[in-house]
């Protein structure tokens, strides 16, 4: 096993952790261009092929919820390696499937393994870096992760023009193997030694008690709500934007990707700005500014949903650009407050992110009226719920700070 980090964490750690977080979007986005070809070869309907995407999200969330608390008891490294081994094995088997039913099962297993990489990377960051550096570290990790949704569809499409769809899963296998070897060779165990003895460590079910503790913590749930509802607003856009841009505004399909890419560029720029602003503002203060700004943009989107394409695109970019910054800052604050349950806290937060995202997508489809109204309404509601959650967390945090300050004065 590699030696533990004794002094400053090495510079390569942030890119490595960022690449682990990218496992999820890479596995989702790279095979999207291949869905029609896969459905044709596997003799499956479009709906059946979409089940493979739903199975991935289900396996992803379940994997994070299981791996998170277990890593708080059993350590990060061994569970991370086991998850990556499952990811690689499922990716290889995906290249051999001959029917959609087996593909659905294998995609769920692949997602289960990638969930370990995503949740463990953030927990390791909390183990290694001091609390005041964590917001910057998570922002930089997110910047590395942003490369995945930009490149994954292009890579998938390029592979399809040269090879068959199986090549996509072979590439995912290679990515998993390389990452696993790097983890095996250079990443030590980062979880601090627990002082509660081996007997409690062996009680696996006790690890999941952390979820009960988090659910009863109003501040923790407020922070999780801030990032989850903001993320859900982005899913509302992803669900509604093809109809709004292509069908309603008559944007040619080949230009939809360019409009979508504007949001990714905006998220990268705001993350870079976020790193600088963390030097000026405290984390709660910055989070309040960002969630308030997103609420304003959401309200403007709803108010101007009948405006022209340019107005909608600009407001959408401003809204979506804040999502990852709010997510990184919220998760930093959560991990600072719940450092001893970093794996559980990270798993619960990210799982609820995707759960709220799925509900937002359903809401857009239920409210669809062939105008941008449904998409903008759900985005505005998500921004409001994110802002309200942030205020709940902020009030709780302020009361704790006041209580600590009062205690210090009494001691004096």
Helices and strands as residue ranges (DSSP letters): H 12-21, H 23-29, G 32-34, H 35-42, H 46-74, H 77-94, H 100-128, H 131-162, H 166-186, H 197-201, G 204-208, H 209-215, H 218-241, I 242-248, H 253-277, H 283-303, H 309-321, H 323-337, G 339-341, H 342-367, H 373-411
